[in-house]
Amino acid sequence: MRAFILLSFVAATAGQRIRADHLQALEAAKASGARIPAWAIAKAKRNQQRAQAAARAASDAKAREAALHENETLAREAPLVAEFSTRCAERPPRRPHGLTPRGARLVFEATRGAKRYFEWGGGGGAENFPRAMANAERVVSVDYHRCGDESGTCFAIERRCMAIDVDLIDDHPAKWRADAADDSEFDAFLPYTTAIRGSEKPFDVVLVAGRFRVACLLEAHPFVAAGGTVFLQNAQRYLALHYSRNQLATPRRWLPHVTASYTLNAAGKRRIGKRNNAVLRKYYDVVAMTPDVVALRPKPSTNATWEEDLAAARRDPC
């Protein structure tokens, strides 16, 4: 057996082409008594160090690129934020809101007369849009990550950072990405999707821009004030829309491509798109739209299928 292991690693190290991931296997084989040349282990260590250095360099380059993009976005958004700021006008935004100027203007205009603001997503929306509120009573931002450094915010934000104990890949549940999700993975997000429950007063503006957006929209429905507005980011994933005509499309003619549901086949995407479109049209009217965000107005609803619709939406992290 030892001879077989030795021959295997001699073949693997032929020409001194030692990969970084060979190091642990080589050391384990040597510990078991196999005759592994010292040069092979040294070569594997050097390659491992080079691989780690390359990974750090790639990570640093990605971080620099993300920071540069964020700074450019902030610089582009600052004039619009300043235009609508009734307070903190002298303080530039710390985080970008991430919408196009047209979409951001739609949210700012609705927020201008609001007193209570709620956001799923934890992005820059809660640091920007409430600036237009002359008499803000409450600003709530919910995220499924741990809170970062919040020093320097120019007004009070009630942050609820859930720190969901679920493995994530590109901010999606890992098991769901692998098409092997179970109820425990979805249940872990319940504190996130139900965060709006228990509010004493309804909210004038709700922004849905995080995970499980359809479930969040259904949860928000009873907690929107009369005349209030719910904004859905990337609405083309969920609603059949004709932006050029500024109207809803007929689902039989066109269905949204659920871009985030990439673990599903094309038929699955169409099925989810059709279901989400039907569910949202059941509970909300579209009152305004831009390519990146739509404004929704809750319909008076006593729909008996709300629990059933919510149960289905809780299994779709998009």
N, C-alpha and C positions, 0 to 999 in steps of 0.2 A: 504493500500500500504506500509506504514511504517512497519507494522507488517510482511509483506511478505519479505521486505528487511532485517529486523532483523533476521527472521528465516533463510534466505538464508546465511547470514554471520555467524550465529551461526553454521549452518551445515558446512560451509567452514572452520570454525576455530575449529571444533571439535578436541579434543585431543591437542589443542594449536599448531596445525600444520599450522602456518601462513606463507604463501609464501611472498617473498619480493614484488611481484607485487600486493599484496592485499592492500598495504598501502594507495595508492591514492583512491581506491574504498572505503575503510573503512572510511577515512577522509571525503569523499564526502557524504557517507551515514550518518555520524554523523552530518555533517553540515545541512543535510536535515531534521534532527530531530530524526533519528533512535537512539535507545539506544545501542550504541556499547561500550562494556566494555573497560576500559582504558588499561587493560592488553593486549587486542587484538591489539590495536594500538601500544603499546610499543613493543610487540613481532614482529609485522610487521616491525617496524623501525629497530630493531636489525637485523632481517633477510635481510632487504634491505642493511644495512651497510655491513653485511657479504658477500652478493652477489657482491656488488661493490668492496670490497676488493679482493674477489676471481677473479673478472674480471680484476682488475689491476694487480694482480699477474700473471695471465695467459698471459696478454698482455706483461708484463715485461719479462716473460720467453720466449715468442715468439721473442721479440726484441733481447734478449741476444743470442738466437739460431741463428737468422738471422745475427747478427753481427759476431758471431763466424764463421759461414759458409762463410761470405764475407771475413773475415780475412784469413781463410784457402785458399780460392780461390785466393786472392791477392798474398799470399805467393807462391802458385803453379804457378801463371802466371808471377811473377816478372822476373824470368830468361829469359823467352821468350821475354818479353817487352824490357829487357836490351839488348838482342841480336840484336834486330832490331832498337834500338834507335840511330838515328844519332844526336839527341839533347836531352837534359834532361836525358842523360844516368845516371847521378848521382841521379836523383830524382825517387824514386819508385812510381808506379802507386797509385792513390788515390781510384780508383774504379776498380773492375774487369770488363773485357770485356765480360765475360760470355760464351766464346766459348771453345771448346776443343783445346788442343795444335795443332792438325792437322788443324782444321778449322781456328784458329787464324793465323797460319803460312800462310795459303792461302791468308787471307786478308792483312797481313803484307807485303807479297811479292808483291801484287798488289799496295799497298800504297807507297812502297819504291820509285817508279819513278813518283808519282803523285804530283800535285801542288794544287789541289782543292778537298776537301773532304766534303761530305754531308751525314748526318745520320738522319734517323727517329728512335726514340726510347729513346734518352736521357740517355742511360746507360753509361757504361764505355768505349764504343768504341771510342768516340771522344777524350777521354783522353789518349788513348793508341795507336791506329793505326796511327794517324798523326805523332807520334814520328819518324816514319820511313821516313817521307817526308823531304828531304834535303832542298828543297826550297818551303815551304808551302806559298801559296798566300791567301788561305781562308779555314777555317774549320767551318762548320755549323752543329749544333746539334739541332734537333727539338723534343719537347716533349709536351704531353698534360697535364702535371702537372706543378705546379709553380716551379720556379727555387729554388734550395737550396743554401747552402753556396758554392760559387765557388772560394773562396780564396785559394791560393796555387797552382793553375793550372800553369804549367810551360810554356805554350804558349797560344796565344790568341785563344779563342773559341767563335764564335758568337752563343750564345744560344737564341733560340726562345721558350719560355715556354708559351704555349697557355692558360693554366688554363681554360680548357673547362668547361663551366657551365652546366654540365650534371652529374646526380647522377651515381656513378660507384660502381659496386660490383666486387671485384677481378679484378679491372682494365678493366672491360667490362661495357658498358652502361647498366644501371639497367633495363630499359624497354626492351631492347633487350634480356637480360638474362631471363626475364619473358615472352618472346615471344609476347610482346605487344608494340614493338617499333613503333614510328611514324616518319614522315619526319623531325620533329623538332630536334629529337635526332641525326639523321644522319647529318643534316645541321649544327649542332653545331660543328662538326668535320671538316667542310670544310676548315677553316683556317689552320688546321693541315695537311690535305692531300694535300692542294695546296701550302704549304709553299715554295716549290722549284720554283714556278712560279716567273717570273720577274727577274731571275738571268741573269746578263749581259753576263757571260761566262759559258760554260758547265762545269760539274764536271767530274773529272777523276775517282773517286771512290764514289759510293753511297752504303750505308748500310741500308737495310730495316729490322728493328727489333722491330717495335712498333705495333700499331693497324692499321686496314684497310690496310693490307700489299699489297693486290692485287691492290687496288686503288692507293697506293703510287707508286707501280711499274709502273702503267700506266701513272701517273703524271710525273714520272722521265724520261720516255722514250725520250722525246724531249730534255732533259737537260743533256744527257750523252755525253761526248766528244768522238770524233772518237778514237776507240781503248780503250775506258773506260770500266769499269767493274761495274756491279751492283751485290751486294751480298744480298742474301735472307736467313735470319735465319729461322730454322725450316721448311725447304723447303718441307719436306715430307707431310706437311699439304696441299700443293697446287699443287705439281707436282708428277706424277707417276715416281718413281725412283728405280733403282736397284743399291744400293750402292756397293754390293759385286761384281757386274760386271762393276761398274763405267759407267753405261749407263742409258738412259731413258727406262722406261718400256712401254709396250703396254697397253694403258688404258683399253682395253677389258679384259686383263688378270688380271690387278691389278689396283686399284684406291686408292689414299691416303685417310686415315681416318682423317677427319678434326676434330682433337681432341678438338679444341677450340669451335666448334659449338655444345656444349652439350645441347642447348635448342632445337635442332632439332632431329627428329627421324632418324633411320638408313638410310631410303630412302632419307631423306633430306640431310644427310651428303654425301651420294654417289653422289647425284645430284650436290651439291656445289663442291665436289671434282672433278667431271668430267668437270664442267664448268670452274673452275679455271685452271685446267690442260690445257684445250683447249685454254683459253684466253692467258695464259702465253707462251704457245708454239707458239702462233700466233705472239707475239711481241718480244720474246727473244729466243736466243740459249743458251743452257747450255754448258759452256766451261770447267767447273771443278766442282767437288762435293766432299763433305765429309758428314758424317752422320748428322751434325748440321748446315751446311751452304753450299749453292751452289753459284757458280760464273756464272753470266748471261751476255750475250753480246746482246745489242739491235739489232734487225733486221731492215734494211731499210723498213720503213712502211709508206704507205699513206692509211691505212685501213679505209674504210668509216664507219666501225662499232665501231670506237674508243669511241665516245660519248656514244653509247649504252652499250659497255662493261664497261666503267667507271661508268655509272649510276648504273649498277648492282653491281659493286664492292663496291660502296659507301654504300651499304646496308649490307655489311658483315664486321663486326669489327675485324674479326680474322686476 
